[in-house]
Amino acid sequence: MRYLKERKGWWHYVRRVPGHAAAVDSRGVIQIALKTRSADIAKFRRDALETADDLYWQGLITNDNHDQTMARYEAARARARVHGLEYKGLAQIVASDDVGDRVRRAQIAVENIKIDAPAVLGLIDEPRLSVTKAMEFYLDEVDVAATLGMSEKQKRKRREQKLAAAIAFAQVVADKVLLDVTRADANAYHRWWLDRIVGKDGSEPVSGNTANRAVGNMRKLFREYAKHLGLDLKNPFDDLSFAERKAQQKEIPPFETAYIRDTLLQAKSHGGKLNAEAMGIFLVVAETGCRPSEICNLRPSDIHLSAKVPYISVRFQDDRVIKTDSSLRDVPLIGVALAAMKRFPKGFPRYRNKEDSLSGVLMKHLRTNGLLPTTAHRVYSLRHSFEKRMLEAGLDYEFRRRILGHSVEREKYGDGGAMEWRRDQLLKIALPFDTKLIPP
């Protein structure tokens, strides 16, 4: 019931201006009739007034011009909502055919000309943040919910990608006010990425996917920022994208089955030193087809070695986002994967949330020991090999997709088969391995 007082059955908002704002707000004790006898309605209106006052004070006392402008604009929007109005700029109000709306705004402004007039009459200009400042604001204030459940590494990587798009725009065009970005500016940015895709001036080409992600980040920034401010603006980045031909996509080839059996699963091939956990993850990936990130982030509760059929579970985690819902699955452990997991029954703590580090370690090991048949091969080639081995063994299409964590293009029924059945299917592609590979 904070800031609420009941007087003869009617509720009022009563709040003292805090000490840190007293020098810039002379109202002393704020007393506003909420015009309701309902406690629930009073709380709702109290919340709106509380937010408006907090933002108003923030805008008055902050030393940062960008923060001050944003706070004042947000305060004006909040205070307009207190009166059941949508915040509109003065030009928009004047141009409106709704005479009743204009009269109501004028009446409210007269009742409290100092605080409410700027809000209901649209006298507060939209914040004019630059592209990079707007991206920072968007990430810090508008898009926070999108990172819920992500690990710190996932949050950092996501932030870096989005900031990089804004920084590139600032370098190519200018770090101009986001709301002033024109279609010509967006086209210039699009053209710059096109030049990078084709490798103009001898530069290393980037993929169409990379360029699309950058332009898409700018498109979403403009859309969500304008939406947050309550503005209906044409998005200059709309309909700008790149088609990526199949020939331009970087294909990751699978290792041949014989190569995995006779080379990768033989201890003599791994001459260079590789730490035990990295080797364990490599071996589990080879005989489960799981993504390396799924294995390095297994929790002890995801590892079921005492089950009748040992298996691992890829599950949602409170501090980490799983790639897709279809990635959730139980995978039987067979062959070298079972042997490796028995060595690491509690998972791989060294590489939890460090899949990039794992990839670097494994790729260095494979290159150093000459274990990459071509420059296009990667650690991920093991996953592609697993899929190819299942295909060549005649395993059912839907089973293959479920084991790999791919989506199935129909309504899902059942659990994908009993664990014993799944194990028996995978045993058809199990490969012999050198037991000396298992870390001591």
C-alpha positions in Angstrom: 0.0 0.0 0.0 3.0 2.3 -0.5 2.1 6.0 -1.3 -1.6 5.3 -0.8 -3.8 7.1 1.7 -7.5 6.6 2.1 -9.7 9.7 2.9 -13.4 9.2 3.4 -13.4 6.1 1.3 -11.5 7.7 -1.6 -7.8 6.8 -2.4 -5.0 9.3 -2.9 -1.4 9.1 -4.1 0.7 10.7 -1.4 4.5 10.8 -1.7 7.3 13.1 -0.5 9.8 14.2 -3.1 13.0 12.4 -2.1 16.0 14.3 -0.8 18.1 13.7 -3.8 15.5 15.4 -6.0 14.3 18.1 -3.7 16.6 20.7 -5.2 15.0 20.3 -8.6 11.4 19.5 -7.7 9.7 22.0 -5.4 6.5 20.0 -4.9 7.5 18.9 -1.5 4.7 16.4 -0.7 2.8 15.2 -3.8 -0.9 14.6 -3.2 -3.0 13.4 -6.1 -6.6 12.2 -5.9 -6.9 8.8 -7.6 -10.7 9.2 -8.0 -11.5 5.7 -7.0 -12.8 3.8 -3.9 -11.3 0.5 -5.2 -7.9 -0.5 -3.7 -7.0 -2.5 -6.7 -7.7 0.3 -9.1 -5.8 2.7 -6.8 -2.8 0.4 -6.8 -2.8 0.3 -10.6 -3.0 4.1 -10.8 -0.4 4.5 -8.0 2.0 2.3 -10.0 1.7 4.5 -13.1 2.3 7.7 -11.0 5.2 6.1 -9.2 6.9 5.2 -12.4 6.2 8.6 -13.9 7.7 10.4 -10.9 10.8 8.1 -10.7 11.5 8.8 -14.4 10.8 12.5 -14.0 13.4 12.8 -11.2 15.9 10.7 -13.1 15.6 13.0 -16.0 16.1 16.1 -13.8 19.2 15.0 -11.9 21.2 12.8 -14.4 24.3 14.4 -15.8 24.3 12.3 -19.0 22.4 14.1 -21.8 21.4 10.9 -23.5 20.1 9.4 -20.2 18.4 12.7 -19.3 16.6 12.9 -22.7 15.4 9.3 -22.5 14.3 9.5 -18.9 12.3 12.7 -19.6 10.6 11.1 -22.6 9.8 7.9 -20.7 8.4 10.0 -17.9 6.2 11.9 -20.3 4.9 8.7 -21.7 4.2 7.2 -18.3 2.5 10.4 -17.1 0.3 10.4 -20.2 -0.7 6.9 -19.4 -1.7 8.0 -15.9 -4.5 10.0 -17.5 -5.4 7.2 -19.9 -3.8 8.9 -22.8 -1.3 7.8 -25.4 1.7 10.0 -25.6 1.7 11.9 -28.9 4.0 14.7 -30.2 2.5 18.2 -30.4 2.4 18.1 -34.2 0.5 14.8 -34.1 -2.0 16.2 -31.7 -2.6 19.3 -33.7 -3.0 17.3 -36.9 -5.5 14.9 -35.3 -9.2 15.2 -36.2 -10.2 14.1 -32.6 -11.4 17.3 -31.1 -12.4 15.6 -27.9 -8.9 14.3 -27.4 -7.4 17.8 -27.8 -9.9 19.3 -25.4 -9.3 16.6 -22.7 -5.5 17.1 -23.0 -5.9 20.9 -22.6 -8.1 20.4 -19.5 -5.6 18.1 -17.9 -2.7 20.4 -18.7 -4.5 23.4 -17.0 -5.1 21.3 -13.9 -1.4 20.7 -13.4 0.5 22.7 -15.9 4.0 22.1 -14.5 4.1 18.3 -14.4 1.3 17.1 -16.7 1.2 19.7 -19.5 4.5 18.6 -21.3 3.2 15.0 -21.2 -0.4 15.5 -22.4 0.5 18.2 -24.9 3.4 16.3 -26.5 6.0 18.9 -25.6 8.8 16.4 -24.9 10.9 15.5 -28.0 11.8 11.9 -28.9 15.3 10.9 -27.6 17.8 11.5 -30.4 20.2 8.7 -29.7 22.9 7.8 -32.2 22.9 4.4 -33.8 25.5 3.0 -31.4 23.9 4.6 -28.3 20.5 3.4 -29.4 21.9 -0.2 -29.7 23.3 0.0 -26.2 20.0 1.3 -24.9 18.1 -1.4 -26.8 20.3 -4.2 -25.3 20.3 -2.8 -21.8 16.6 -1.7 -21.5 14.4 -3.0 -24.2 15.6 -6.5 -25.1 16.6 -7.7 -21.7 14.0 -10.5 -21.6 15.5 -12.1 -24.7 18.6 -13.1 -22.7 16.7 -14.8 -19.9 18.1 -18.3 -19.4 21.3 -17.6 -21.3 24.7 -18.3 -19.9 27.0 -15.3 -19.4 29.0 -16.4 -22.4 25.9 -16.6 -24.6 24.8 -13.2 -23.4 28.2 -11.7 -24.2 28.4 -13.3 -27.6 24.9 -12.1 -28.5 25.7 -8.5 -27.3 29.0 -8.4 -29.3 27.2 -9.5 -32.5 24.6 -6.8 -32.2 27.0 -4.1 -31.2 29.2 -5.0 -34.1 26.4 -4.4 -36.5 25.8 -0.9 -35.1 29.5 -0.1 -35.0 29.9 -1.2 -38.7 27.1 1.1 -39.7 28.7 4.0 -37.8 32.0 3.3 -39.7 30.4 2.8 -43.1 27.7 5.6 -43.0 28.0 7.6 -39.8 27.0 7.3 -36.1 24.0 9.5 -36.8 20.7 9.7 -34.9 19.0 6.4 -35.4 15.6 8.0 -36.1 17.3 10.0 -38.9 18.6 7.0 -40.8 17.3 7.1 -44.3 16.7 4.5 -46.9 19.8 5.7 -48.7 21.9 5.1 -45.6 20.5 1.6 -45.2 21.3 1.0 -48.9 24.8 2.1 -48.4 25.2 -0.3 -45.5 23.7 -3.1 -47.5 26.0 -2.3 -50.4 29.0 -2.5 -48.1 28.1 -5.9 -47.0 27.5 -7.0 -50.6 31.1 -6.0 -51.4 32.3 -8.1 -48.5 30.3 -11.1 -49.7 32.0 -11.0 -53.1 35.4 -10.2 -51.6 35.8 -6.8 -53.3 39.4 -5.4 -53.3 40.8 -8.9 -52.5 39.3 -9.1 -49.0 38.3 -12.4 -47.4 34.7 -13.0 -48.4 32.0 -13.4 -45.8 28.9 -15.5 -46.0 25.5 -14.2 -46.9 24.3 -15.5 -43.6 26.8 -13.3 -41.7 25.7 -10.2 -43.8 22.0 -11.0 -43.3 22.5 -11.3 -39.5 24.2 -7.8 -39.4 21.5 -6.1 -41.6 18.8 -8.0 -39.6 20.2 -6.7 -36.4 19.9 -3.1 -37.6 16.4 -3.7 -39.0 15.3 -5.1 -35.6 17.0 -2.3 -33.7 15.1 0.4 -35.7 11.8 -1.5 -35.4 12.0 -2.2 -31.7 13.4 1.2 -30.8 10.7 3.1 -32.6 8.1 0.7 -31.1 9.5 1.4 -27.6 9.1 5.1 -28.2 5.6 4.6 -29.5 6.5 5.8 -33.0 5.1 4.5 -36.3 7.9 5.0 -38.7 8.9 3.3 -42.0 11.8 1.0 -41.3 14.7 1.9 -43.7 16.2 -1.6 -43.4 13.0 -3.4 -44.6 13.4 -5.8 -47.5 17.2 -5.6 -47.5 18.8 -9.1 -47.4 21.2 -11.4 -49.3 20.5 -14.6 -51.1 23.2 -17.1 -50.5 23.7 -19.6 -53.2 24.4 -23.2 -52.2 27.8 -23.0 -53.9 28.7 -20.0 -51.6 27.9 -21.8 -48.4 30.7 -23.4 -46.5 30.1 -27.1 -46.4 31.6 -29.1 -43.6 32.3 -32.6 -45.0 32.0 -35.7 -42.9 35.0 -38.0 -42.1 34.8 -41.3 -44.0 33.8 -44.2 -41.7 37.0 -46.1 -42.4 39.0 -43.0 -41.5 37.3 -42.7 -38.2 37.8 -46.4 -37.5 41.3 -46.7 -38.7 42.7 -43.3 -37.8 40.7 -41.1 -35.4 39.9 -44.0 -33.1 43.4 -45.3 -32.9 45.7 -44.0 -30.1 48.8 -44.0 -32.3 47.3 -41.3 -34.5 47.1 -38.8 -31.6 50.8 -38.1 -31.1 50.4 -34.6 -29.7 49.2 -34.1 -26.1 45.5 -33.5 -25.6 44.0 -33.0 -22.2 41.8 -35.8 -20.9 38.5 -33.9 -20.9 38.9 -32.7 -24.5 39.7 -36.2 -25.6 36.7 -37.5 -23.7 34.4 -35.0 -25.4 35.8 -35.8 -28.8 35.2 -39.5 -28.4 31.6 -39.0 -27.1 30.8 -36.8 -30.1 32.2 -39.4 -32.4 29.8 -42.1 -31.3 26.7 -40.1 -30.3 26.6 -37.5 -33.1 25.9 -34.8 -30.5 27.0 -31.3 -30.9 30.3 -30.7 -29.0 28.6 -27.9 -27.0 26.0 -30.4 -25.8 28.6 -32.7 -24.5 30.8 -30.2 -22.8 27.8 -28.7 -21.0 26.4 -32.0 -19.6 25.5 -31.9 -15.9 25.9 -34.9 -13.6 22.1 -35.2 -13.6 22.2 -35.6 -17.4 24.4 -38.7 -17.3 22.7 -42.0 -16.6 25.4 -44.7 -16.4 23.5 -46.9 -13.9 20.4 -47.2 -16.1 19.7 -50.5 -17.8 20.8 -48.9 -21.0 23.3 -46.1 -20.2 22.4 -42.8 -21.9 22.8 -39.0 -21.7 20.1 -36.4 -21.7 20.2 -33.1 -23.5 17.9 -30.9 -21.5 17.0 -27.3 -20.8 19.3 -25.6 -18.3 18.5 -22.5 -16.1 21.7 -20.8 -17.1 22.0 -21.8 -20.7 19.8 -21.7 -23.8 19.4 -24.9 -25.8 19.6 -24.4 -29.6 16.1 -25.6 -30.4 13.2 -27.5 -28.7 14.0 -30.4 -31.0 17.5 -30.6 -29.5 16.0 -32.0 -26.3 16.6 -35.8 -26.4 18.0 -38.9 -24.7 20.9 -40.6 -26.5 22.0 -44.1 -25.7 25.7 -44.6 -25.0 27.5 -47.3 -27.1 31.1 -48.1 -27.9 33.7 -45.5 -27.4 31.2 -43.0 -26.2 30.1 -45.3 -23.3 33.7 -46.0 -22.4 34.5 -42.2 -22.3 31.5 -41.3 -20.2 32.4 -44.0 -17.7 35.7 -42.1 -17.3 33.9 -38.8 -16.8 30.7 -39.8 -15.0 30.1 -36.2 -13.7 30.7 -34.5 -17.1 33.4 -32.1 -18.2 33.7 -29.1 -15.9 36.8 -27.8 -17.6 34.8 -26.9 -20.7 31.4 -26.0 -19.2 30.2 -22.9 -21.1 33.5 -22.9 -22.9 32.7 -24.5 -26.2 34.7 -22.0 -28.2 37.8 -22.9 -26.1 37.1 -26.6 -26.6 36.8 -26.1 -30.4 40.1 -24.3 -30.5 41.9 -27.0 -28.5 40.5 -29.8 -30.6 41.2 -28.1 -33.9 44.8 -27.3 -32.9 45.2 -31.0 -31.9 43.8 -32.3 -35.2 45.9 -29.9 -37.3 49.1 -30.6 -35.3 48.7 -34.3 -35.8 47.6 -34.1 -39.4 44.2 -35.6 -38.7 42.2 -33.3 -41.0 41.9 -34.8 -44.5 41.0 -31.4 -46.0 41.1 -27.8 -44.9 37.3 -27.9 -44.9 37.1 -30.6 -42.2 36.2 -29.6 -38.6 35.4 -31.2 -35.3 31.8 -30.9 -36.4 32.6 -33.3 -39.2 32.1 -36.1 -36.6 28.5 -35.2 -36.3 28.0 -35.2 -40.1 29.8 -38.5 -40.2 27.4 -40.0 -37.6 24.4 -38.9 -39.7 26.0 -40.4 -42.8 26.7 -43.7 -41.0 23.1 -44.0 -39.9 21.9 -43.3 -43.4 24.2 -45.9 -45.0 23.1 -48.4 -42.3 19.4 -47.9 -43.4 18.3 -46.5 -40.1 14.8 -44.8 -40.2 14.7 -41.2 -41.3 12.7 -40.0 -38.3 14.9 -41.9 -35.9 18.0 -40.3 -37.4 16.6 -36.8 -37.0 15.5 -37.4 -33.4 18.9 -38.8 -32.4 20.6 -35.8 -33.9 18.2 -33.3 -32.3 16.7 -32.2 -35.6 13.1 -31.2 -36.0 10.6 -33.7 -37.4 8.2 -32.2 -39.8 5.0 -33.7 -38.4 3.3 -33.7 -35.0 5.4 -35.6 -32.5 4.0 -38.9 -31.1 5.6 -41.0 -28.4 9.1 -40.7 -27.0 11.1 -41.9 -30.0 11.2 -45.5 -29.0 12.3 -47.5 -26.0 16.0 -46.9 -24.9 16.8 -50.6 -25.6 15.5 -50.2 -29.2 17.4 -47.0 -29.7 20.6 -48.6 -28.5 20.1 -51.6 -30.8 19.7 -49.3 -33.7 22.9 -47.5 -32.9 24.8 -50.7 -32.3 24.4 -51.3 -36.1 26.9 -48.4 -36.7 29.2 -48.9 -33.7 32.9 -48.7 -34.5 35.7 -50.6 -32.9 38.2 -48.4 -31.0 41.6 -48.5 -29.4 41.1 -48.7 -25.6 44.3 -46.8 -25.1 42.4 -43.7 -26.3 40.4 -43.6 -23.1 42.1 -41.2 -20.8 43.5 -42.9 -17.7 
